[in-house]
Amino acid sequence: MFWAALISFILMLATSWLLAYLSLDLRELSAVGDVLFLIASFMFYFFLLTRPIVRYLRTLADGLMTIAGGNLDYRLPTSSEDELGEVAKSINFMAEQLQEKMNRERQIEQSKLELITGVSHDLRTPLTSIIGYLNLLKNDDYTNLEEHKRYISNAYNKSQQLKQLIDDLFEYTRLTSGSATFSWKEVDMDGLLTQIINEFEPIALENSLTVHIIRDQKPIYGYIDTEKMVRTIDNLLMNALKFSIKPGEITVRLAVQGQQIYFTVENVGKPISPEQEKLLFERFYKADPSRNEYHASPGAGLGLSIAKNIVELHGGRIGLQHQNGHFTFFIELPRISK
């Protein structure tokens, strides 16, 4: 802005001087040298004043070529506040946007590779076991009927594990791709929790775990997809069952905190590191193998990741509070006031 105004002023001033000089001295041909001197002076000062602009334009051009060459970390200097400074800021903003887009694409590509690697690993394990047991049965490689039944039972359990992994993977893909459909309705959360615990408690007792429930006496209603929320709570309960020290206790709480529904699942297990805590909700992440001492059955590492996606799509949040082996997984959801 400053340079444009200054150059316009100089051009107008020089033109006025030139016209004035010509009108006074045009009759005297001897004054041609003076006119040429005036023009030369004008050109000199014009060049002197426009030189910084030309230099800055070259800087912009070189910067654009640098960015176009793939160096998205490069940024143009933006010392001036005129139109050229605005152009430089726009170019820098464009470079930042391109850099963010490239980083997102790299992350997506990395996620695809991790997904393929994780799926391949988790599918291979039960599938290898199933093939092994079927080969034993095919070759009649068993000593008695009891062993025959055990092979069939093991193959069936592994196939169920394989089916669960495929179901989890399908659900995770739908949730993260935005193709999942939700059936929203107003639900009595206390009644829903009672139903879930009634189904879970026999499984817990089989694993030497008792279930203790603490709940508010007031009605608690939420606007949720019942099927998906049941799956989320089931994932937290099964996680507590797998990693609890046995015999032990699982405590389930349902309460209201302001306009939020607060649900927790507490259990005592082997402590994990802060680094492991941060990764628990990542897909295909499973805690250190040493924790598997209390692991009822191997998992695909998708349960908590699915739970996280479901809760966030409900406008809530999910997390973990952990201290010396005491785990508290919590869910916060918007509450419907009654």
N, C-alpha and C positions, 0 to 999 in steps of 0.2 A: 504494500500500500504506500509506504513512504517513498520507495524508489520510483514507483510509477508516477506519483505526484510530482516528484522532483524533476524527473526527466521531462514530463509534460511542460512543467514551468520553464525549464531551460530551452526547450524547443520553441515555445511561444516567445520567450525573450529574445532568442537568437534570430528568429524570423522577423520580429519587430525591428530589431537593430538593422538587419539586412535591408528590409524594405525602406526604413528611414534613411539609411546611408545611400541606397540607390536613388531614392527620390531627390536627395540633395546633390549627389555627385555624378549622376548618370550623364550629365552634359560634358563632364570632363573625363575624357578617355584615359587620361593619365592616372585616374584613380582606380583603374582595374586592379593594380597590384594590391591596393588597400583592401579591395573587396575580396580578393583571393586570400589575403591574410586573415580577414574576418572569418571567411568560410573555414580556413584551416584551423583557426583558433576554436571555432565551434566544434569541428570534428574532433579535435584533441580533447576538449572538455567532455564532449559526449562519450568518447571512448573511455576516458578516465572514470566517468560516473557509472557507465554501464558495465565496466570490467568486472566488478564484484558479482553482478547479476549473471553475467555470462559464465563466470567461474562456478557459481552456485548451480547454474543449469547443468554444467558439465558434471558436477558432483552428483546431482540428481540422476543424470543419465548413467554415470558409472555405477551408482548405487543400484539402479534398476537392473543393470546387466548382472551385477553381483547376485542380487536376489533371484533373477531369472536363471542364473547358473546353478541354483540349488542351495545357496547359503542363506537360509531363512533366519539365521541368527543375526545377520547384518542389519543395522539400523542407520538411517540417514540422520545427519546433524540437523537440528531444528532450532537454531539460534535466533533466526528472524521471526517476526510476528506478522509478516505481510502475506500476500497470496502465495508466494513460493514456499514460505514456511508452512502454510496450510497444506500445500501439495505434498511436502515432505512428511508431514504428520499422517496424511492419508495413505501414503506409500508404506510407512511404518506400520500403520494399522492393518493394511492389506497383508504385509509380511507376517504379522502376528496371527491373523486369522488363518493364513495358509499353514503356518507352523502348527497351530492347534489342530487343524484338520488332518495334517500329516501324522501328528502324534496319535490322534484318535484312530486313524486308519491302522497305524502300527499296533495300537493296543487291541483293536478288533482282530487283527491278523494273529497276534500273539494269543488272544483268547481262543481263537479257533483251533490253533495248534494245541493249546493246553486242553481244550475240550476233547479233541480227537485222542490225545495221549491218555487222558483220564478215562475216557470211555473204553478205549482199547484195553487198558490195564484191568479195569474193573469187570469188563465182560469176559476177559480171558480166564480169570481165576475160577469162577463157578463153571464156566463152559468146559474148561479142562477137567475139572472134577467130574462133571456129568459124563463126559466122554470116557473117562477112566472107569467109572462104575459100570457104564453100559458095556464096555469091552469085557469087563470081568463077567458080567451076566451072559454076554454073547458067547464067550468061550467056556461057559459053565465052570468058571474058576472060583468055586466056593465049596466049602466042606459040608455044609448042612443047610437045612431050610432056614434056620435062624440067621445065618450069615447072608443068605439070599434075600431075606426080608430087610436086613440092615442095609444092604447095597441099594435096594429099591428105595428105601426110606431116605437114604443119604442123597441119592440122585434126585428124588422129588424135592427135598429141601433146597438143594442147590438150584434146581430149576425155578423154584419160588423166589429165591434170592435174585436170580437172573431177571425174572419178570418184574420184581420190585425195582430193580435198577433201571430197566427200560421204562417203566411207568414214571419213575422219578425224573429220568432224563427228558421224557416227553413233556412232563409238566413244567420242568425248569425251562425248556426251550419255549414253550407257549408263553410263560410268564415274562421272560426276558425279551421276547420278540414283540410283545404287545398284542398277540393274537388270542390271549386268554379271554374268555367271556365270564362275566360275573352276574349272579342272580342276587341282587340286593334286596334285603328285607329287614324289617325291625325284628330283633330277636332278644328274648329274655336270656341274658348271659348266664345267670345263675342256673336256670333250667338246663341250658346247653352244657354247662360244666358238670352238672350232676350226671347227665347222660354219659358224658365222656368218661368220667371217673368210674361209673358203674361197670363200664366195659373194660377199663384198664386195670382195675383193682385185682381181679383174679390173676392176671398176668404178673402183676407185681408180687403177689403172695407166693406164686410159684418160684419167684426169684428171691425169696426171703426178704422182701421189702414191704413195709406197711405204708399206707397212704394217709396223710393227715391233711384235712381241708380246713382252711380258715377263710371265712367270707363275711362280708357286710350283711346286715339284716335288711337293709333297704333294697328295693327293686333296682336292678341294673340292666339297662337296655342299650343295645348297640345296633347300628345299621351295617350289616355285614352280609357276606356270602357264606352261608352256614357250612356248606361242604368244604370250602377252602379253609375256613377258620378252624373247623374240626381237624383237618389235616395238619394245620400249623400247631395246634395244641398237642395233637398226637405225637408230632415230631419232637416236641420239647419233652414230653413224658417218656417217650422211648429212649431219647438221649440220656435222660436222668437214670432210667432203668439200666441201660448198658454200662454207664460209667460210675454207678454208685458202688461204694464199698458194701459188701453183703455179709451178714444181715445189716439192714439199715432202714432209713425212713426217707420218704419223699414228701415234702410239704408243698401243698398247692394253695395259693392265696388268690382271692378275688375281692377287689375293693374299688372304691371311688375316690379319686383325688381331683377335686375341682370338677372340671368338665371332661375328665379323662377316666376311662376304665383301666384299672391297673391289675394285671394278671401276672403271677410269678410261679415258677417251679423251682424248688430248692432241693438240693441233695448234697451229700458229702462224698467226695471221691479223691483220687490222687491229684495233688496240686499240679498245675501247668504253668508255664512261663508267660510273662506278658506278651511275648512275641506270638505264642500259640493262641492267646486270647484274641489277638487282632485278626487272626486268620480263621477262626472257627466258623465264621459265616461265609467264607469263601468256598466256591464250588470245588468239589473233589478233595477238600482238605480234611484230613483225619489226624487226630492228635498223635503224639509220639507213640510208637508201638508199645512202649512200656505201660501205657494206659490200658492196653488191651487185656491186661490181667483181669480187669473187671468187665470186659467187653462180652456181652452175651452172644452177639453174632456180628460178623463183619458187615460194614455198611459201605455205601457208595460215596459218602461224603457230600451228598446233595441235600439231605434233610434240612439242615439249618439254613442253607442257602435258599431253598424253596420257601421256608418259613419267613425269612427276611423279605423276600420279594412279595409274598402275599400280604404281610403286615404293612409294608410300605404302600402297596396298591390300595390299602384300606385307609390311607392317610395317617397311619400310626408309625410307631417305631419299636424296634426290638433290640435287646442288648444283653450283656452279661456283666454281672458283678461277682468277682471272685476274690476270695481271701483265704489263703492257707487250706485249700481243698474244699472250702464251702462255696458251692456254686449257686447263684441265683440268676436264672434266665427270666427276663421280664418282657412283657408286651404292654404297650400303651396304645389305646384306641379312643377315638372320639366317642363321647357318651351322648345318648339322647336323653334330654331332661323330661321327666314325667311329672 
